């Protein structure tokens, strides 16, 4: 199953921050539900994942960084990097009907090489789905 193609952005506009097949988790209730589910830690991030029971096929993803990551600038930089990694990796390795929460790690998420962050997410997804 291939993810749907993202629509081309009009001239002068940037493409969406998160892929078309992904929805962003925004409510505390959904974050807490993911926190009670499967977890996998990597050097660059923590990944929490759960299969939803609502019968929808959309993947949802949430991003969070605590104040341990640093000031607002550092937290926002870490979340931007996590959003881009999710946009690139989840359409291929994620599963429909699942929620994923990516949690930034202190100093590691912002400083880690981008290719290594991608590999961290692929590794975490494979481990979470193998359970």
KOLPATOR-20006 format. One record per residue (C-alpha): x, y, z; residue in one letter; chain; residue number from 1. Coordinates in pm, whole numbers, plus 50000, padded with zeros to 5 digits. Each point is the difference from the previous one (the first is absolute). Layout:
BEGIN
     x     y     z resn chain resi
     X     Y     Z    A     A  NUM
...
# end
This chain:
BEGIN
     x     y     z resn chain resi
 50000 50000 50000    X     A    1
 50153 50328 49891    X     A    2
 49916 50328 50168    X     A    3
 49804 50256 49798    X     A    4
 50209 50254 49817    X     A    5
 50020 50341 50156    X     A    6
 49844 50270 49786    X     A    7
 50251 50230 49837    X     A    8
 50034 50330 50180    X     A    9
 49914 50309 49795    X     A   10
 50292 50217 49894    X     A   11
 50149 50184 50297    X     A   12
 49840 49777 50265    X     A   13
 50166 49730 50206    X     A   14
 49870 49640 50007    X     A   15
 49806 49891 50311    X     A   16
 50209 49939 50312    X     A   17
 49842 49659 50053    X     A   18
 49913 49760 49721    X     A   19
 49645 49980 49862    X     A   20
 49947 49649 50140    X     A   21
 50082 50120 50354    X     A   22
 49788 50195 50245    X     A   23
 50150 50189 50292    X     A   24
 49901 49900 50355    X     A   25
 49901 50310 50193    X     A   26
 49794 49891 50302    X     A   27
 50145 49905 50337    X     A   28
 49774 49693 50013    X     A   29
 50162 49856 49686    X     A   30
 50352 50070 50129    X     A   31
 49919 49824 50329    X     A   32
 49853 49700 49817    X     A   33
 50322 49965 49800    X     A   34
 50204 50031 50319    X     A   35
 49827 49689 50140    X     A   36
 50086 49796 49689    X     A   37
 50322 49868 49847    X     A   38
 50326 50192 50034    X     A   39
 50339 49984 49837    X     A   40
 50293 50218 50094    X     A   41
 50279 50091 49760    X     A   42
 50299 50228 50028    X     A   43
 49819 50290 49833    X     A   44
 49641 49965 50120    X     A   45
 49736 49798 50182    X     A   46
 49717 49852 49793    X     A   47
 49663 49904 50147    X     A   48
 49755 49812 49780    X     A   49
 49654 49852 50033    X     A   50
 49746 49840 49771    X     A   51
 49672 50188 50011    X     A   52
 49677 49806 50020    X     A   53
 49782 50251 49819    X     A   54
 50021 49831 49659    X     A   55
 50156 50293 49812    X     A   56
 50301 49948 49777    X     A   57
 50175 50330 50056    X     A   58
 50333 50017 50176    X     A   59
 50023 50269 50265    X     A   60
 50320 50145 50138    X     A   61
 50077 50231 50291    X     A   62
 50317 50177 50103    X     A   63
 50112 50113 50342    X     A   64
 50312 50126 50174    X     A   65
 50026 50072 50370    X     A   66
 50187 50290 50152    X     A   67
 50290 49763 50058    X     A   68
 50077 50039 49628    X     A   69
 50077 50367 50054    X     A   70
 49848 50340 49952    X     A   71
 49716 50069 49754    X     A   72
 50238 50040 49708    X     A   73
 50163 49660 50065    X     A   74
 49661 49829 50050    X     A   75
 49862 50144 49679    X     A   76
 50311 49899 49806    X     A   77
 49974 49645 50133    X     A   78
 49629 49982 49910    X     A   79
 50067 50132 49649    X     A   80
 50257 49726 49949    X     A   81
 49759 49737 50135    X     A   82
 49724 50124 49766    X     A   83
 50226 49970 49697    X     A   84
 50118 49652 50100    X     A   85
 49638 49890 50049    X     A   86
 49901 50145 49664    X     A   87
 50273 49801 49827    X     A   88
 49983 49670 50192    X     A   89
 49643 49938 50119    X     A   90
 49830 49971 49659    X     A   91
 50231 49709 49921    X     A   92
 50047 49825 50336    X     A   93
 49694 50107 50200    X     A   94
 49675 49803 50003    X     A   95
 49650 50128 49927    X     A   96
 49781 50033 50308    X     A   97
 50291 50067 50237    X     A   98
 50091 50301 50214    X     A   99
 50366 50094 50039    X     A  100
 50146 50251 50245    X     A  101
 50359 50112 49949    X     A  102
 50169 50143 50308    X     A  103
 50316 50205 49971    X     A  104
 50298 49916 50218    X     A  105
 50211 50249 50191    X     A  106
 50281 50130 49776    X     A  107
 49988 49688 49780    X     A  108
 49710 50077 49765    X     A  109
 50127 50339 49889    X     A  110
 50367 49900 49982    X     A  111
 49969 49653 49840    X     A  112
 50075 49963 49631    X     A  113
 49678 50006 49796    X     A  114
 50068 49667 49827    X     A  115
 50054 49839 50341    X     A  116
 49666 50140 50121    X     A  117
 49828 49839 49703    X     A  118
 50167 49667 50075    X     A  119
 49898 50033 50366    X     A  120
 49634 50038 49902    X     A  121
 50013 49707 49756    X     A  122
 50160 49782 50270    X     A  123
 49742 50106 50261    X     A  124
 49708 49930 49766    X     A  125
 50129 49655 49914    X     A  126
 50042 49916 50369    X     A  127
 49657 50136 50095    X     A  128
 49822 49810 49723    X     A  129
 50189 49677 50078    X     A  130
 49852 49984 50354    X     A  131
# end
